Amino acid sequence: MVLRVLGAALPQVLRSIAWLLLPTSFIALIAWSTAGSATGNTGDPLRAAIWIWIGTHQIPFDLSLGTSALAGHLSYLPLGALIFPVLAIRNGIARTVDRLDGDTSLVVPARVIFSILYAGFALLASILSKTDEVMPVWYFALIYVFPFTLIACATVARRTSLGQGFLFGSRVIALLLGISAIALGIALVMNLTLVKNLTVVLQPGIFGGILLLLLNILYLPNAIVATLAYFSGVGFAVGSQTMVSPLSFDLDKIPAMPILGALPRNESLISLLGIAVIMFAGVLLVTWTVDLNQKVLTQSLIVATLLAAFLGYSASGALITEAMSAVGTSTWKFTLAITVQMGFGALLAIFLPRMFRRT
């Protein structure tokens, strides 16, 4: 049984890896040939492609760059890049299941083996691609890539049931992110001149402009999570010793990143109305589950909390230098704010009608 599942999974794991790694290698090779290299070694773009592949899986890097060998950490990675591994993994596990000839007893082992093989490649890539300057944090392949791959695999294949708690919990978080995306879009339009000026300052050129556009698109989910954190009241950071929230604004300068043109200019107490929107999401959870039972509501709140923790962690980190050692949301503050505000809204939706009935 194991050999059969292994034989079905291994080719698809390699296919899923190549699905993303090959075009990344092509882009890295073009960038290398355009910018040149101090060593002239063609292995440089290949190693860079592997680092990009590793980075799309949210594996951070320890860095030691420049003549002064300043230590740095790169963990604020584009959350939007996760879509590519998700598509590759889902396609690979679907093909693996198809090759099991309808034997449903092998579906679960196939998911596990696929995840182990995929995470194993990420582990080997992290270890073998490291240099004195760039060192992927290899153990994230075990604590992040493996469970992430397993979850992605669990959403595919026949007779997959995610449960009502997962469906409602993920739906309410998706709703909040959608509202935050609209708010971010409005902020970008209102500050279009500043966004343009930030782009002009970089002077990226044609090919660099395309890569800059792609990078901003991939960082959009990070910005959306930061927007949600802002309207929850906890805010977010754009560097060490900075804070952008409705109650506090401590920000002297920003990196030349066009998407940052949407940043507010100062405190905005009216933005605290966003808390009411998050509370309303808790009310919606109650209305969605009122015909079911309280257990489904509890499960939905737990799933929403776990997703908020995942988003808060993935949309935060460091950008190499000491000045940018804190970027994005605070994981625990963001998770706590979303959980408490949604939970309070759910409690209001449950107990207020009962109080009015008594009176």
C-alpha positions in Angstrom: 0.0 0.0 0.0 2.8 2.4 1.0 4.7 1.7 -2.2 1.6 2.3 -4.3 0.8 5.6 -2.7 4.5 6.6 -2.9 4.6 5.8 -6.6 1.5 7.9 -7.2 2.5 10.8 -5.0 6.2 11.3 -5.8 5.9 12.2 -9.5 3.1 14.7 -8.6 5.2 16.2 -5.8 8.0 16.8 -8.3 5.5 18.2 -10.8 4.0 20.6 -8.3 7.5 21.8 -7.3 8.5 22.3 -11.0 5.2 24.1 -11.7 6.5 27.0 -9.7 10.2 26.6 -9.7 10.7 26.5 -13.5 9.1 29.8 -14.3 10.8 31.3 -11.3 14.1 30.1 -12.6 13.4 31.7 -16.0 12.6 35.1 -14.4 15.7 34.9 -12.2 17.8 34.1 -15.2 16.5 37.1 -17.1 17.0 39.4 -14.1 20.6 38.0 -13.7 21.4 38.5 -17.4 20.0 42.0 -17.3 21.7 43.2 -14.1 24.9 41.2 -14.4 26.8 39.3 -11.7 30.0 40.0 -9.9 31.1 36.3 -10.2 29.6 35.5 -13.6 28.4 32.2 -12.2 25.2 30.9 -13.8 24.5 29.1 -10.5 23.6 32.4 -9.0 20.2 32.8 -10.7 19.3 29.1 -10.0 20.1 29.6 -6.3 18.1 32.8 -6.4 15.1 30.9 -8.0 15.3 28.4 -5.1 15.3 31.2 -2.6 12.2 32.7 -4.3 10.5 29.3 -4.2 11.4 29.0 -0.5 10.1 32.6 0.2 6.8 31.9 -1.5 6.3 29.3 1.2 6.8 31.9 3.9 10.1 30.4 5.0 12.2 33.3 6.5 15.9 34.1 5.9 18.8 35.1 8.1 21.0 37.5 6.1 24.5 38.8 6.4 24.9 41.3 3.6 27.4 44.0 2.6 31.0 44.6 3.3 30.2 45.3 7.0 28.4 42.0 7.2 25.5 43.5 9.0 23.2 40.8 10.3 19.5 40.9 9.3 16.4 38.9 9.2 13.9 38.7 6.3 10.5 37.3 7.5 8.0 39.9 6.2 7.2 38.0 3.0 4.4 38.6 0.5 1.3 36.7 1.7 -0.1 36.8 -1.8 2.7 34.6 -3.0 1.1 31.7 -1.1 -1.5 31.4 -3.9 1.1 29.7 -6.2 2.0 26.9 -3.8 -1.7 26.4 -3.0 -2.5 26.0 -6.7 0.5 23.7 -7.3 -0.3 21.5 -4.2 -4.0 21.2 -4.9 -3.3 20.3 -8.6 -0.7 17.7 -7.5 -2.8 16.0 -4.8 -5.8 15.9 -7.2 -3.7 14.1 -9.8 -2.3 11.8 -7.1 -5.8 10.8 -6.0 -6.9 10.2 -9.6 -4.1 7.7 -9.9 -5.4 5.6 -7.0 -8.2 4.2 -9.2 -11.0 5.2 -6.8 -9.5 3.5 -3.7 -10.8 5.9 -1.1 -9.0 4.0 1.7 -5.7 5.4 0.2 -6.8 9.1 0.0 -5.7 10.0 3.6 -2.3 8.2 3.4 -1.8 9.9 0.0 -2.3 13.3 1.5 0.1 12.6 4.4 2.8 11.1 2.1 2.4 14.0 -0.4 2.8 16.5 2.4 5.9 14.7 3.8 7.6 14.6 0.4 6.7 18.2 -0.4 7.9 19.5 3.0 11.0 17.3 2.6 12.0 19.1 -0.6 11.5 22.4 1.1 13.7 21.2 3.9 16.5 20.0 1.5 16.2 23.2 -0.6 16.6 25.4 2.6 19.6 23.5 3.8 21.4 23.0 0.4 20.9 26.5 -1.0 22.3 28.4 2.0 25.4 30.5 1.6 27.4 32.6 4.0 25.2 35.6 3.2 21.8 34.1 2.8 20.6 31.3 5.1 17.0 30.1 4.9 15.6 29.1 8.3 15.3 25.4 7.5 13.1 24.3 10.4 10.2 26.3 9.1 9.8 23.6 6.4 8.7 21.4 9.3 6.7 23.7 11.4 5.1 25.8 8.6 5.3 24.1 5.2 4.3 20.6 6.3 1.0 21.6 8.1 0.3 24.2 5.4 0.7 21.5 2.7 -1.4 19.0 4.7 -4.2 21.5 5.1 -4.1 22.4 1.3 -4.2 18.6 0.5 -7.2 18.1 2.9 -9.3 20.5 0.9 -9.0 18.3 -2.2 -10.2 14.8 -3.2 -13.4 13.0 -3.0 -15.7 12.9 0.0 -13.9 15.7 1.7 -15.9 17.4 4.5 -14.5 20.5 6.1 -17.3 20.9 8.7 -19.7 23.7 9.2 -17.5 25.4 11.8 -14.7 25.7 9.3 -17.0 27.0 6.6 -18.7 29.7 8.7 -15.4 30.7 10.5 -13.5 31.1 7.2 -16.4 32.8 5.6 -16.6 35.5 8.3 -12.9 36.2 8.1 -13.1 36.3 4.3 -15.9 38.9 4.7 -13.8 41.1 7.0 -10.8 40.9 4.6 -13.1 41.8 1.7 -14.3 44.9 3.5 -10.7 45.8 4.4 -9.7 45.4 0.7 -12.4 47.9 -0.3 -11.2 50.3 2.3 -7.6 49.9 1.1 -8.7 50.4 -2.5 -10.4 53.7 -1.5 -7.3 54.9 0.4 -5.1 54.1 -2.6 -7.4 56.1 -5.0 -7.5 59.0 -2.6 -3.7 59.1 -2.4 -3.0 58.3 -6.0 -0.6 61.2 -6.4 1.6 60.0 -3.5 1.5 56.4 -4.9 2.7 57.8 -8.3 5.5 59.8 -6.6 6.7 56.8 -4.7 6.9 54.9 -8.0 8.8 57.7 -9.7 11.4 57.9 -6.9 12.3 54.3 -7.5 12.9 54.7 -11.2 12.5 51.0 -11.8 12.7 50.9 -15.6 10.6 48.7 -17.8 11.6 45.3 -16.5 12.0 46.6 -13.0 8.6 48.2 -13.2 7.0 44.9 -14.1 8.7 43.2 -11.1 7.7 46.2 -8.8 4.1 45.9 -9.9 4.1 42.1 -9.3 5.7 42.7 -5.9 3.1 45.2 -4.9 0.3 42.9 -6.0 1.8 40.0 -4.0 2.0 42.3 -0.9 -1.6 43.4 -1.2 -2.8 40.7 1.2 -0.3 41.9 3.8 -1.7 45.4 3.3 -5.3 44.1 3.6 -4.5 42.4 6.9 -2.8 45.6 8.1 -5.9 47.5 7.2 -8.1 45.1 9.2 -5.7 45.5 12.1 -6.0 49.3 11.8 -9.8 49.3 11.9 -9.7 46.8 14.8 -7.9 49.5 16.8 -4.6 47.7 17.4 -2.8 49.2 14.3 0.4 48.0 12.7 4.1 49.0 12.4 6.1 50.2 9.4 9.5 49.8 11.1 11.0 49.7 14.5 9.5 52.1 17.1 6.6 53.0 14.8 2.9 52.6 15.2 0.0 53.5 12.9 -3.4 53.1 14.5 -6.6 55.3 15.0 -5.3 56.2 18.5 -1.6 56.6 17.8 0.5 57.8 14.9 4.2 57.5 15.2 5.8 57.4 11.8 8.5 59.8 10.5 9.3 58.2 7.1 8.3 55.3 5.0 10.1 53.0 2.5 9.7 53.9 -1.2 7.0 51.3 -1.7 4.0 52.5 -3.8 1.4 50.6 -1.9 2.4 52.5 1.3 0.9 55.6 -0.3 -2.4 54.5 1.3 -1.1 55.1 4.8 -3.1 57.6 6.9 -1.4 60.9 7.9 -2.3 61.0 11.6 -4.7 59.6 14.2 -8.3 59.1 13.2 -10.8 58.3 16.0 -13.6 57.9 13.4 -11.8 54.8 12.2 -12.6 53.1 15.4 -16.1 52.5 13.9 -14.3 49.6 12.2 -14.7 47.8 15.6 -18.5 47.9 15.1 -18.0 46.2 11.7 -16.0 43.4 13.4 -18.6 43.1 16.1 -21.3 42.8 13.4 -19.3 39.9 11.9 -19.9 38.1 15.2 -23.6 38.9 14.9 -23.6 37.4 11.5 -22.0 34.2 12.8 -24.9 33.9 15.2 -27.5 34.4 12.5 -25.8 31.9 10.2 -25.7 29.2 13.0 -29.0 30.0 14.8 -30.8 27.2 13.1 -28.0 24.7 13.9 -26.6 24.7 17.5 -24.3 26.5 19.8 -21.5 24.0 19.2 -21.3 25.1 15.5 -21.1 28.7 16.7 -18.2 27.9 19.1 -16.4 25.9 16.4 -16.8 28.8 14.0 -15.4 31.3 16.5 -12.4 29.0 17.2 -11.7 28.6 13.4 -12.0 32.4 13.0 -9.5 32.9 15.8 -7.0 30.4 14.3 -7.3 32.0 10.9 -6.8 35.5 12.5 -3.7 34.1 14.2 -2.4 32.7 11.0 -3.0 35.9 9.1 -1.5 38.1 11.9 1.6 36.0 11.9 2.0 35.7 8.2 1.4 39.5 7.7 4.2 40.5 10.1 7.9 40.2 10.3 11.2 42.0 9.6 12.7 43.5 6.5 16.5 42.9 6.9 17.6 46.1 8.6 17.3 47.1 12.3 15.2 50.1 11.3 12.7 47.7 9.6 12.9 45.0 12.3 9.1 45.3 13.0 6.7 45.5 10.1 3.1 44.6 9.9 0.7 43.5 12.6 1.3 42.3 16.1 0.2 38.6 16.0 -1.2 38.4 19.5 -2.8 41.9 19.6 -4.4 41.3 16.2 -5.7 37.8 17.2 -7.0 39.0 20.5 -8.7 42.1 19.0 -10.5 40.0 16.3 -11.5 37.3 18.8 -12.8 39.7 21.5 -14.7 42.0 19.2 -16.3 39.2 17.2 -17.1 37.3 20.5 -18.7 40.4 22.0 -20.8 40.8 18.9 -21.9 37.2 19.1 -22.8 37.6 22.8 -24.9 40.7 22.0 -26.7 38.8 19.3 -27.5 35.9 21.7 -28.4 37.7 24.9 -30.0 41.0 23.7 -33.1 39.3 22.1 -33.5 37.3 25.3 -33.5 40.5 27.5 -36.1 42.2 25.3 -38.3 39.1 25.5 -38.2 39.2 29.3 -39.2 42.9 29.4 
